[in-house]
Amino acid sequence: MKNRLSLDLQFFSGEKTEKATPQKRQESKRKGQVAKSAELPSAMIMIGGILLLSFLGSWMLDQVLAIYRINFTEYITWDWTEKNVRTLFEGMTMNAMKLMAPMMGAAIVFGILGNFIQVGAMFTTDPLKMKLDRLDPIQGAKRIFSVRALVELAKSLLKISIIGFAAFTVLWGEKEELFLLSQKSLTESLSFIGGLVLKLGITASIILLVLAILDYMYQKYEFEKNIRMSKQDIKDEYKKSEGDPLIKQKIKERQRSMSMNRMIQDLPNADVLITNPTHYAIAIQYDAETMEAPKVIAMGKDHLALKIKEKAKELDIVIMENKPLARALYAQVEVGDSVPEDLFLAVAEVLAYIYRLKGKIS
């Protein structure tokens, strides 16, 4: 009794204790509300950049050296005229675009991939819509000083600390080589620095990816908690999707009433009414000139069967009791259907009897 009372109180309290329904999830997705970590695209972009450097690092180094070479061998000797300055800036811009295009492309591709892994293909403009409640300074202050904001700050500090410690560890392990850079040639120094940057990037990428996975798990937990529904929410959603039970009941009653009226209107055309005698009533019509087989024009069970029988008596329609045939017809045939072949002979015998009774045949 106590447990039942607590469940009833929970139902009326509106406490969100139930998992979100598929319909609720679809609605949230249409609004752009999904479980997503901003750390995962960042980690994927860094991984993409590291992969790009590992494959195109030598080419990019050659491009940088070519830029320095042309600046210090050709451009430095030019006179500072308007035309030369324009040519200089156009050349530097094209070289910079050529150098940065692969990195920008990798960042876009891996950034999209990082989001696709989490939410799949999704396009919605709902988050871009202007909402006046976002301009409310009180609500803005609540968001800034909320628990979620503090959690995000703690996450950022933790990420910086872990990556900073990892970078320091890598650099400390290479300190002897770093101190000897002044004694090496430019090519050797650049090669060492490139390898060191690649090592730092791989270390930071792995750490970011691990943190991103943990953050995604946390974001998914928060998302699931935020979209929880109360028992009343589920009930309201069911009413909205399936229709109010009271309205559906009224519609069914109206449909039954219309169907009954239509059958009563067609009943005068019946040749015979086959009954159970109390549970089923099936009205049969047959016109040899226009019909290939007898047709059911009205049928009912229990209360509706009694109404059909009463109307048939008023119309002087022959009522014939045949329990097996009445049950078989009710189970196999709908109003407006012809009598099936396996029941055709039994119905034909009934019609023949009625026709002899009415003197239509000898």
C-alpha positions, 0 to 999 in steps of 0.5 A: 500500500505504501509503495503504491501511494508513493507511485501515485504521488510521483505520477501527480508530482510531475517528477521527470523520472522516465526515459525519453520516448523515441518521439521526444528524441526525434523532436529534440534532434529536430531542434538541434538538441543532441548529446555532443561534445565540443572536445571531439571535433577539436581532437579530430582537427588536431589529429587531422593536422598531425596526419597532414604534417606527417605526410606533407611536412617535407613539402610544406617545409620546402614551401616555407624555405622557398618563401624565405629564399625569394624574399631575401634574394629577389624582393629585398633588392626591389625598389619600393614602388606602388607596383612592386609593393602590390606584386609583393603582397599578391605573391605573398598572399598566394604563397600563404594560401597555397601553404594554408589550404591543405591545413584548412581543408583538413580542419574542415574535413576532420571537424565535420567528421568529429560531429558526424561521429556523434550525431550523424547526418543532421541539418537544422536551423532551429539553433540559429533562430533569434530568441528574445529570452537569450537577451535577458541579462538575468538568465544570462547571469544564471547561465554564466554562474550555473553549475554547468558553467563551473563544470565546463571551467573545471574541464578546461583547466583540467585539459590545460593542466594535463596537456601542459604537463604532457608537453613539459614531459616531452620537452624535458626528455629532449632538453639535451638536444634543445640545448645543442641546437645552436651548434647544429646547422639550419637543416638539422635544427629544422628537422629536429624541431619538426620531429619534436613538434610532431611528437608533441602533436601526437601526444596532445592529440591522444590526450585530447581524444581520451578527454573528448571520449570522457566528455562525450560520455558526460554530455550524453549523461547530461542530455539523457537527464535533461530530456527525461519525462514525467509520467504525465508527459508520456501520457500527454504525448500519447494523447497528442500522437494517438489522439484523445481516447474520449475523442477516438471513442466518440469517433468510433461511436459516430462511425458505428452509428453511420454504418448502422444507418447505412445498413438499415437503409439497405435492409429493405433490399434483403431477401433473407436474414440469417441468424444465430438466432440471438448473437448474429444477424446477416442480411443477404441480397441476390439478384440473378440479373445483376449479381454473380453471387449473393451479397451481404448488405447488413450484419451485426452482433449482439445488440446490433443483431437485435436491431437488424432483426427488429427492422427486418420484422418491420419490413417482413423480411424472412428470418431464417435461423442457421447457427453454423452458417451465421457464424461462418458468414460473420467470421469470413465476410464484411458488409458489401462483400459477396458470399465466398465459394465455400459458403455459396452452396449453403446460402444458395439452399437458403435462398432456394427455400425462400424463393419456394416459400414466396412462390418465385420458383416451383 
